[in-house]
Amino acid sequence: MDKEGSWAALPNGSRQFVAGGCASGDMLTKAQTNIYDDRAMAATMPADVHERFKECLKSGAPTSPADQKVLADAIFKWARKLGATSFAHWFFPLRGGGGAIGGSVSGLKYDAFVDLQWSSDSAIKPFEEAFPADRLFVGETDGSSFPNGGLRVTHAAAAFTTWDRGSPLFVHGDTLYIPCAFVTHLGTCIDQKTPLLRSSDAISRQGLRLLKAMKRDQNASCIYNYLGWEQEFFVVPAALYKKRPDLINCGRTLIGKLPEKNQQGELHYFNTLPPSVKTLLDNIQAKMFLVGNPMIVKHNEVAPAQHEMSPIFCVSNASADSNVLFMQVAAEEAEKLGLHVLFHEKPFKGINGSGKHCNWSVGTDTGSNFFAPGKTDASSELYVTALACLAYGLRQYNELVRCTVAHAGNDHRLGAQEAPPAIISLYPGQGFEAHVDSIIAGGPLVGYNAEKKIVNPGTRNTMGVPSGVEDRNRTAPFPHCGNRFEFRAVGSSQGCAMPVAICNTMFAAGMAHLSGLLEGGMPLRDAVAKVYRENREIIFTGNGYSKEWPKEAAKRGLPNLNTTPLAAQQFSSYKNKSVFKEMGIFEPEEVDARAELMFEDYNCLLGIEAQTMIRMVETGILPACAKDLSNYKDAPELAGERPTVYKSIVSELARLKELLTKIPHGGVEDEAFYYCETVKPAMEAVRDLVDKAEGLIEADLYPYPTYEALCYSHWV
């Protein structure tokens, strides 16, 4: 490692010097330099303005015009010292998942730090460096050009960005990024962030209400929700990526045969990082540290060319923003090294796909954690009560939780022995499950043994290991992990904001329900027992990968919405609209708009995939088949099954093309089910034959980079 950077091994075998550090310090000494957080505020603005800003953030009151000017001036001076010449309102449109081109989950435009000198009497006024306060807090753009589900049209297009004051600004490159919510002229939201912010307010309202009804933690004035994400992704050589139309257009391979060595033997998980990838992850880590995001973990994942990075948790809105920035930084840094990052949930058939585990927790501003069992009766009682609320939310709004991770990419991953099934259940641990049954039977709320056990490795060189209170269940979509719950079903290409917003919403609804029972005079023990009894079927501590679980789930009345169209169909149900309205998350028209967009996004992605597959087969695979077959014209007995396989590709491709001419156009829902139930199986039939042909075609004739080349050629 050089003091001013590092030498990167490139896929072509050469080495390139990459600036990553400087003589003045490493990534740790330079960490948090480019984030305008509470520390930076305290150092750059008057104390009274800083205090009023924090009070407004807690109460929701607007920042006064005078304080807005002080803030803008302080931020402008701070950003210019870091070399920023522009600012950008950074927001998160309803683009859905998909995985192509880095996720495409954010939006921004760059505005230079200049304004006219309005005091000049010249007809052509000169300009100067400036950052007017109104540009910090509000921006305007064309809402009709973003996905909006009919909430905006060309003749009524106005939409506004507004600074999320709870998510710190930062300088990346030469630009000051201002995290924003995105709403229409009528106040309806057409983004991912606004529902998260509204759901955070709901968590705080209902959490304080529950504590008051329980007569607990009366000094708490705010409830926060936290997120720590784990981002999985693949890294491939950029030169090979650019030769695969399916990766460029779809983010995943539509054809491709597994190499003989793939992920057997568990050889990759936590193995040494390939040098070029190590350089990439180091550079990403340094960039993220600079903007205040502590990316503490990086490692190899299970599949070849698959990796993971994750930060320390923080409040959910800022953490969700940092994940989107991570995806952008990863793409930027990979390009410098001749690499490309794939965020699709299933880039390669037959090996593990990628998820984005969302570690979610809820706590008070006084330090109480709703999801930590604790060591006192008071903390244990809060934990048992909170999990009853969570059981209620997951059971009553089960379909809603499933909907938030439903998109075309994730359909390839959920339930595929590498990710939780599409059936949403709650895993609190087997010991806690027994405690729930004890409460239902009339037992006390306290008594759950949350003491960690000491595992003895059996050697004198090692100390005993404090184990978790409960075992880890990787087959569960919603397992407890000591002091938080891990929503494991989130797809790698989607943002975290909407999944966490739904977690907040359903938990807030559970707290509201239990608070109502307590406010009606029911004792706490009886109210908790009633909620557990009525929602007991949501708790499952067995093997979610087993063949028996879907049958058992059906007996319990738990839905198995195993495709995006099935899930999307449930999003705008009366029950879901009601809870969104009651919790202050969405108005009914906002729900309908998002349901429509779920179908539209699915149809768009499947249509692109089908057309890309046809082009790849017609212009690449079939010509290769013809050339390969010509090798055997003088020895047809050696051709084996080639003529049959190659002709079958032609017939199955013709069938796929015919099916695409019959897509129904009566509505987005009908179209989505047609793609799912008719087009996708036809695409799989073509793929099966093409993948078989790959094993027959002369290697030099195969027209696209193979799985083997994509996954292994950059391991230098």
Disulfide bonds with the S-S distance in Angstrom:
none
